[in-house]
């Protein structure tokens, strides 16, 4: 893939998962899940791809297939906090761009990774960029497990919520779903923002919604939101997800 801007990728990966312990090391189509994620991230045009973990088993596995690894604290409460430690440890420059690719997304699209990085490079007033897709299913609009986003006319986020936003109070819109967007949790950050993130005051809205991106909005940082160029692949959270993802990998010839 042609690199349209200079960026790096960090893949936070932790061993302890309530539903699927050892999730990054689960074998899918003949490879550990973290290897699928790493290989797809490496195809995005990134100049460097690093796996960030607090677990030696994950570190040994990653080193075994040739990945760069950064050992991090076990005290981090989010992937963003873990990446903040990485950029400090590796002494990356404030103006550099880093994409956060979750370690449980073996079907992550290299195109989307490149898209969020390129958008952040393009919109200098933003500290973060992310993606969304149109929500056409009425049940998903009202599903609190599906995070919704509302942006201004320039594409900068107003708010993220588990509630159905926007709400059509007077039923004025012929179909409110034409304005509803599902947030896709793929982020590009400026390193300078990541360095400041651990010290930012936690937003009460973040605590209510359980959405860490609200901390950035609460503290005055801009988040640019774009419609994803491709439909994101399935991530792995349950046993059922494992079978679905493995089947998709086999169909794509990545076994």
N, C-alpha and C positions, 0 to 999 in steps of 0.2 A: 504493500500500500504506500502511496506517495505521502510523505510527511509534509503537511501544510503549515505546521508550526513546530517549534521545539518544545517538547514536553516529556515528562517522565511518568511512570506508572508505579504505584505502590499497591500491593495486594495484602491487606491485613488478613491474617489467618490464625484463628485460635482453636485449640483442641477441645476445650470444654463447651459443649452444646447441650442444652437441656433435652432436646428431642433426639439428636443424633450425635452422641459423643464421638470424637475423632473424625468429624465430618470431612475435613480437608483431605484425609488420607483414605477415604472410601474409594474403592476401585470401581471405575466406570469404564466400560469398553476397553479393559486391559491397562488402564493407567490410573494413578491416584487423581482424585478430583482436582487437587491443587495444580497438578501438571497441565491439565486441560485449560485451566484458567490462565496459567502463566503463558502457555503457548499462544493462546488467542490474544492476550495482551501484547505479546511480543510482535504480533502481526499488525498492530495498530499504527505503526510508524513512530512509536516511542523511542527516545534515545537511550533509555535505561528502564529496566523493569526489576523491581525489588519486592521480595516477599518479606513481610514484617510479621514476626511471630514471637510468642513468649514460650514456645514449647520446643524442646530439643528434638522430639520425634518428627515434627513438621520440618524443622530446620535441616535435619539429616536427610529426609526424603527430598526436599527441595534442592539441596546441594548435590544429591545423587543424580538428578537430571539436569544439572548445570545452571540452576538459578542462583542469582545473587540473593543473599539473605541478610536481614538486619534483625538481631535479637532485641526485643523490647520488653518493657515492664509487664508484669502480670496484673497490674492494678488498673489498667485502662478500662473505662466503662463504655467506650465506643471506638469504632474504627478510626474516626477522625482524630481522637486523642492519640491513638497509636501512630498514625501518620505524622502527627505533630512531633512526636519523639524522633521519628525517622529523619525528618528534614533537619532537625537540630543536630542529630548525631552525624549525619552525612554532610553537614555544613553547606546545604544547598542555598542558592542566592534568593533573596526576597522576590525578585521579579520572575523567577522560574515558575512553570506551571506543572502541577502534579495531578494526575487522575487517580481517584480512589476506586479500585476494582475489587469488589467483594470476593472472598475466597470460596464462596459457595455458588458461583455462577459459571459453570463449565461451558455454557452455551453463549457466553457474552460475545457480542458482536464487535470485532475490531473497528468496524465502521463507526459505531456509536462512541467508542472510546476516543477515536480521532475527532468526532464531531464535537464532543463537549470541550476538548482541549482547544480546537480551532475557534470555537465560539468565545471562549474566555480570552484567547489571544486577540480576537477582533473587537471585543467590547471592553475597553480599558477601564471603564468606570465600575465594572463588576469585579467582585472578589471571588465569586463562585459561579459556575455554570452547571446546569443540569438539564434533564430531558422530561418530556411528557408524551402521552399518547391520548387520542380522543377516546372519550368514554361513551359508548353507544348502548350499553346494557343498563337498563333502569335499576336492576338489582345491585349492580356494582356501584352506581352513583350513591346509593344509600348504605353501602357496606363500609363499616368503620375500619375494616382491615385494608381497604383500598384508600390510599392517600390522594387527595385531590389538591389541585393548585389553581390559583387565579392570578393572572398577570396583567400588567398594563399594556397599552397599545404598542410599546417599544419592546415588549417581551420580558420586562423585569417583574419578578414575583411580588405580588401584593401579600399573599398568604398561602400557607399550606394547612390542610385540615383533614381530619378523618370524617368530618361531617360533609353533607351534600352541599358543595358550593359550586356555582352560585345558587341561591335559593330563589325560585320564581314565585314571589309572594302573591301576585295577582294573576298568575297563570297567563301573563302577557305574552310570553314566548311560545311560539307554536311547538317548540320542543327544546326544553332547557338542556337536553343532552348535547345539543349543538355547541354549547358553551362550556361543557364539562370536560376536564382533562385529568387523567390519572398521572400522578407523579412517578417517574422512573428514577430509582435511587442510585443513579450514576452521577458522580460529581467530579468536576475539575476545580482545583483551588490554586490561588496564588500562594507561593511559599510564605510570603510575608503575613498573609492572613492566618495560615496554619500555625505560625510561630506565636501569634497573639491569641489564638483560639482557647487554649487551656485557661487563660486568665480572664476571659470574658465573663461578665455576670450571667448567670443562668436565668433565662426568661421564665416567668411563671406560665406563659403560654406553652413553652417547651415541656414543662412538667405536667401540664394538663393534657396536652395532646400526645405526649411521648414522641415528639418529633424534634431531633436535635438541630435541624436546619432553621428552626424558629429562633434559635439563639443568635444566629447571624443577623436576621431581619430585625430582631429586638434591639440589637446593638448598632443598627444603622448601616450594615453592609448590604450591598446589592447582589442579588442572585439573578442571573440571566437564564431564562427557560426557553427551550426550543422544542419543537415537535420532532420526535425521533425519526430518523430516516429509514429505520427498519423496525419491525416488531421485535422487542426484546425476547430472548430465549428464556426458558423456564429455569428458575434457580432451584436449589435443593434445600428443602426444609423438613420434609417428611419421607417416610418409606415409599409412599406412592410416587413422590417426585423422583426418586432414584430410578425407578423403572421407566418413567417417562423420558428422563434425560438420557439414560443409557440407550433407549430405543432411537432417540434423535441422533445421538453420536454414531450409532451403527449405520443409520440411514445416510449420514453425511460422509461415511467412509473414514471416520476418525478412530475406528477401533484398532 
